[in-house]
Amino acid sequence: MNLLTSIKSFSMQRRAWLLLLAFIIVFEACALFFQHVMMLAPCVMCIYERVAMLGIGCAAIVGAIAPQNPVFRWLGLIGWGLSAYKGLTLAMQHVEYQFHPSPFATCDVFVTLPSWMPLNKWMPWMFEAYGDCSKVVWQFLTLSMPQWLVIIFAGNLIALAIIVIAQLTRTKR
């Protein structure tokens, strides 16, 4: 069995999707730790990036429902890709706000979510923003939080690309 066939086989198992979900839960728990324990105020971009991360989590749940079924697996993969891509673009824009501030390019003052899903009203402890997008409030190994998110979302897209390529391989029966 070659590597791509093994990856395809793994993507057809529930534990693969639950592993993705576990990573998202860890990342979201870290965000809440930074917010509620370290008292770092999330900004509007942080909240949008958090929602993109939750999008990946929702895609993982869809994939985990019936990973043997190509419809659920492909819906999960598409949701994962759309959320990771949106998260990457948001994180890159956030990095721009931090390291190349401009009075003409600033983040929103308030979180703007669809009226049919006002997460900031339903769960303000997780989705309300009160920080400044342009401030670097935390760094690890010289990278700010949005820079780490660029790496995380890009890593998701690379993993997704490999898994999608593996989906195109034929499996022996």
DRENTIFI-146506 format. One record per residue (C-alpha): residue number from 1; residue in three letters; x, z, y. Coordinates in nm, 3 decimals, padded with zeros to 5 digits. Layout:
@n NUM&res ala&xx X&zz Z&yy Y .
...
//
This chain:
@n 1&res met&xx 00.000&zz 00.000&yy 00.000 .
@n 2&res asn&xx 00.151&zz -00.100&yy 00.334 .
@n 3&res leu&xx 00.144&zz 00.108&yy 00.651 .
@n 4&res leu&xx -00.146&zz -00.074&yy 00.822 .
@n 5&res thr&xx -00.359&zz -00.042&yy 00.510 .
@n 6&res ser&xx -00.282&zz 00.331&yy 00.500 .
@n 7&res ile&xx -00.377&zz 00.366&yy 00.868 .
@n 8&res lys&xx -00.703&zz 00.178&yy 00.809 .
@n 9&res ser&xx -00.778&zz 00.398&yy 00.509 .
@n 10&res phe&xx -00.708&zz 00.710&yy 00.716 .
@n 11&res ser&xx -00.939&zz 00.588&yy 00.995 .
@n 12&res met&xx -01.216&zz 00.564&yy 00.737 .
@n 13&res gln&xx -01.190&zz 00.937&yy 00.664 .
@n 14&res arg&xx -01.378&zz 01.203&yy 00.855 .
@n 15&res arg&xx -01.065&zz 01.416&yy 00.893 .
@n 16&res ala&xx -00.898&zz 01.145&yy 01.105 .
@n 17&res trp&xx -01.182&zz 01.162&yy 01.358 .
@n 18&res leu&xx -01.196&zz 01.541&yy 01.342 .
@n 19&res leu&xx -00.820&zz 01.549&yy 01.410 .
@n 20&res leu&xx -00.877&zz 01.343&yy 01.725 .
@n 21&res leu&xx -01.157&zz 01.581&yy 01.823 .
@n 22&res ala&xx -00.928&zz 01.880&yy 01.761 .
@n 23&res phe&xx -00.667&zz 01.736&yy 01.999 .
@n 24&res ile&xx -00.933&zz 01.689&yy 02.266 .
@n 25&res ile&xx -01.055&zz 02.046&yy 02.220 .
@n 26&res val&xx -00.696&zz 02.171&yy 02.263 .
@n 27&res phe&xx -00.650&zz 01.964&yy 02.581 .
@n 28&res glu&xx -00.982&zz 02.086&yy 02.725 .
@n 29&res ala&xx -00.893&zz 02.446&yy 02.633 .
@n 30&res cys&xx -00.562&zz 02.402&yy 02.817 .
@n 31&res ala&xx -00.749&zz 02.276&yy 03.125 .
@n 32&res leu&xx -00.978&zz 02.578&yy 03.117 .
@n 33&res phe&xx -00.677&zz 02.808&yy 03.067 .
@n 34&res phe&xx -00.511&zz 02.659&yy 03.375 .
@n 35&res gln&xx -00.833&zz 02.699&yy 03.571 .
@n 36&res his&xx -00.958&zz 03.042&yy 03.465 .
@n 37&res val&xx -00.643&zz 03.228&yy 03.354 .
@n 38&res met&xx -00.369&zz 03.078&yy 03.570 .
@n 39&res met&xx -00.619&zz 03.038&yy 03.857 .
@n 40&res leu&xx -00.522&zz 02.677&yy 03.935 .
@n 41&res ala&xx -00.812&zz 02.517&yy 04.121 .
@n 42&res pro&xx -00.921&zz 02.186&yy 03.969 .
@n 43&res cys&xx -00.958&zz 01.896&yy 04.209 .
@n 44&res val&xx -01.210&zz 01.613&yy 04.193 .
@n 45&res met&xx -00.966&zz 01.389&yy 04.004 .
@n 46&res cys&xx -00.900&zz 01.673&yy 03.756 .
@n 47&res ile&xx -01.272&zz 01.689&yy 03.684 .
@n 48&res tyr&xx -01.300&zz 01.312&yy 03.639 .
@n 49&res glu&xx -00.999&zz 01.320&yy 03.403 .
@n 50&res arg&xx -01.166&zz 01.608&yy 03.216 .
@n 51&res val&xx -01.482&zz 01.397&yy 03.175 .
@n 52&res ala&xx -01.274&zz 01.105&yy 03.043 .
@n 53&res met&xx -01.114&zz 01.343&yy 02.791 .
@n 54&res leu&xx -01.463&zz 01.454&yy 02.686 .
@n 55&res gly&xx -01.552&zz 01.088&yy 02.643 .
@n 56&res ile&xx -01.278&zz 01.062&yy 02.384 .
@n 57&res gly&xx -01.421&zz 01.373&yy 02.218 .
@n 58&res cys&xx -01.768&zz 01.217&yy 02.205 .
@n 59&res ala&xx -01.620&zz 00.900&yy 02.057 .
@n 60&res ala&xx -01.447&zz 01.112&yy 01.793 .
@n 61&res ile&xx -01.781&zz 01.270&yy 01.704 .
@n 62&res val&xx -01.942&zz 00.926&yy 01.670 .
@n 63&res gly&xx -01.658&zz 00.810&yy 01.444 .
@n 64&res ala&xx -01.681&zz 01.128&yy 01.238 .
@n 65&res ile&xx -02.054&zz 01.078&yy 01.168 .
@n 66&res ala&xx -01.991&zz 00.800&yy 00.916 .
@n 67&res pro&xx -01.630&zz 00.677&yy 00.925 .
@n 68&res gln&xx -01.684&zz 00.456&yy 00.618 .
@n 69&res asn&xx -01.955&zz 00.268&yy 00.808 .
@n 70&res pro&xx -01.792&zz -00.002&yy 01.022 .
@n 71&res val&xx -02.060&zz 00.030&yy 01.293 .
@n 72&res phe&xx -01.990&zz 00.400&yy 01.353 .
@n 73&res arg&xx -01.615&zz 00.349&yy 01.319 .
@n 74&res trp&xx -01.610&zz 00.061&yy 01.571 .
@n 75&res leu&xx -01.841&zz 00.245&yy 01.811 .
@n 76&res gly&xx -01.600&zz 00.539&yy 01.793 .
@n 77&res leu&xx -01.301&zz 00.312&yy 01.851 .
@n 78&res ile&xx -01.466&zz 00.137&yy 02.145 .
@n 79&res gly&xx -01.571&zz 00.468&yy 02.303 .
@n 80&res trp&xx -01.221&zz 00.604&yy 02.249 .
@n 81&res gly&xx -01.068&zz 00.297&yy 02.414 .
@n 82&res leu&xx -01.300&zz 00.293&yy 02.714 .
@n 83&res ser&xx -01.255&zz 00.666&yy 02.777 .
@n 84&res ala&xx -00.878&zz 00.660&yy 02.731 .
@n 85&res tyr&xx -00.844&zz 00.357&yy 02.960 .
@n 86&res lys&xx -01.061&zz 00.518&yy 03.228 .
@n 87&res gly&xx -00.865&zz 00.842&yy 03.193 .
@n 88&res leu&xx -00.537&zz 00.655&yy 03.228 .
@n 89&res thr&xx -00.650&zz 00.476&yy 03.546 .
@n 90&res leu&xx -00.776&zz 00.804&yy 03.692 .
@n 91&res ala&xx -00.453&zz 00.987&yy 03.607 .
@n 92&res met&xx -00.240&zz 00.709&yy 03.759 .
@n 93&res gln&xx -00.449&zz 00.720&yy 04.076 .
@n 94&res his&xx -00.413&zz 01.099&yy 04.082 .
@n 95&res val&xx -00.033&zz 01.062&yy 04.056 .
@n 96&res glu&xx -00.050&zz 00.827&yy 04.356 .
@n 97&res tyr&xx -00.243&zz 01.087&yy 04.557 .
@n 98&res gln&xx 00.021&zz 01.348&yy 04.474 .
@n 99&res phe&xx 00.341&zz 01.154&yy 04.528 .
@n 100&res his&xx 00.239&zz 00.887&yy 04.780 .
@n 101&res pro&xx -00.022&zz 01.059&yy 04.999 .
@n 102&res ser&xx -00.201&zz 00.849&yy 05.256 .
@n 103&res pro&xx -00.471&zz 00.941&yy 05.506 .
@n 104&res phe&xx -00.643&zz 00.615&yy 05.407 .
@n 105&res ala&xx -00.647&zz 00.683&yy 05.031 .
@n 106&res thr&xx -00.778&zz 01.024&yy 04.939 .
@n 107&res cys&xx -00.990&zz 01.159&yy 04.658 .
@n 108&res asp&xx -01.356&zz 01.242&yy 04.698 .
@n 109&res val&xx -01.447&zz 01.571&yy 04.864 .
@n 110&res phe&xx -01.715&zz 01.649&yy 04.604 .
@n 111&res val&xx -01.756&zz 01.560&yy 04.239 .
@n 112&res thr&xx -01.990&zz 01.263&yy 04.207 .
@n 113&res leu&xx -02.149&zz 01.233&yy 03.865 .
@n 114&res pro&xx -02.457&zz 01.037&yy 03.761 .
@n 115&res ser&xx -02.790&zz 01.200&yy 03.852 .
@n 116&res trp&xx -02.891&zz 01.186&yy 03.485 .
@n 117&res met&xx -02.584&zz 01.393&yy 03.388 .
@n 118&res pro&xx -02.486&zz 01.632&yy 03.670 .
@n 119&res leu&xx -02.229&zz 01.824&yy 03.465 .
@n 120&res asn&xx -02.102&zz 02.001&yy 03.778 .
@n 121&res lys&xx -02.451&zz 02.148&yy 03.828 .
@n 122&res trp&xx -02.509&zz 02.231&yy 03.462 .
@n 123&res met&xx -02.166&zz 02.382&yy 03.398 .
@n 124&res pro&xx -01.992&zz 02.453&yy 03.730 .
@n 125&res trp&xx -01.736&zz 02.676&yy 03.555 .
@n 126&res met&xx -01.602&zz 02.360&yy 03.391 .
@n 127&res phe&xx -01.694&zz 02.068&yy 03.617 .
@n 128&res glu&xx -01.692&zz 02.192&yy 03.978 .
@n 129&res ala&xx -01.390&zz 02.098&yy 04.188 .
@n 130&res tyr&xx -01.241&zz 02.310&yy 04.463 .
@n 131&res gly&xx -00.875&zz 02.207&yy 04.462 .
@n 132&res asp&xx -00.673&zz 01.952&yy 04.657 .
@n 133&res cys&xx -00.586&zz 01.629&yy 04.472 .
@n 134&res ser&xx -00.262&zz 01.578&yy 04.663 .
@n 135&res lys&xx -00.111&zz 01.919&yy 04.582 .
@n 136&res val&xx 00.125&zz 01.962&yy 04.289 .
@n 137&res val&xx 00.027&zz 02.307&yy 04.164 .
@n 138&res trp&xx 00.193&zz 02.301&yy 03.821 .
@n 139&res gln&xx 00.486&zz 02.126&yy 03.658 .
@n 140&res phe&xx 00.638&zz 02.125&yy 03.311 .
@n 141&res leu&xx 00.967&zz 01.946&yy 03.240 .
@n 142&res thr&xx 00.953&zz 01.815&yy 03.599 .
@n 143&res leu&xx 00.618&zz 01.637&yy 03.543 .
@n 144&res ser&xx 00.296&zz 01.733&yy 03.719 .
@n 145&res met&xx -00.034&zz 01.771&yy 03.536 .
@n 146&res pro&xx -00.157&zz 01.418&yy 03.620 .
@n 147&res gln&xx 00.177&zz 01.276&yy 03.507 .
@n 148&res trp&xx 00.128&zz 01.451&yy 03.171 .
@n 149&res leu&xx -00.223&zz 01.308&yy 03.159 .
@n 150&res val&xx -00.082&zz 00.958&yy 03.209 .
@n 151&res ile&xx 00.134&zz 01.020&yy 02.901 .
@n 152&res ile&xx -00.156&zz 01.166&yy 02.702 .
@n 153&res phe&xx -00.401&zz 00.887&yy 02.785 .
@n 154&res ala&xx -00.135&zz 00.618&yy 02.731 .
@n 155&res gly&xx -00.050&zz 00.778&yy 02.396 .
@n 156&res asn&xx -00.417&zz 00.761&yy 02.306 .
@n 157&res leu&xx -00.426&zz 00.391&yy 02.389 .
@n 158&res ile&xx -00.113&zz 00.322&yy 02.183 .
@n 159&res ala&xx -00.255&zz 00.510&yy 01.884 .
@n 160&res leu&xx -00.586&zz 00.328&yy 01.929 .
@n 161&res ala&xx -00.412&zz -00.013&yy 01.941 .
@n 162&res ile&xx -00.236&zz 00.059&yy 01.613 .
@n 163&res ile&xx -00.561&zz 00.173&yy 01.452 .
@n 164&res val&xx -00.751&zz -00.133&yy 01.580 .
@n 165&res ile&xx -00.480&zz -00.364&yy 01.445 .
@n 166&res ala&xx -00.508&zz -00.181&yy 01.113 .
@n 167&res gln&xx -00.883&zz -00.244&yy 01.110 .
@n 168&res leu&xx -00.810&zz -00.615&yy 01.093 .
@n 169&res thr&xx -00.611&zz -00.585&yy 00.770 .
@n 170&res arg&xx -00.777&zz -00.658&yy 00.439 .
@n 171&res thr&xx -00.795&zz -00.377&yy 00.187 .
@n 172&res lys&xx -00.758&zz -00.446&yy -00.183 .
@n 173&res arg&xx -01.048&zz -00.339&yy -00.397 .
//
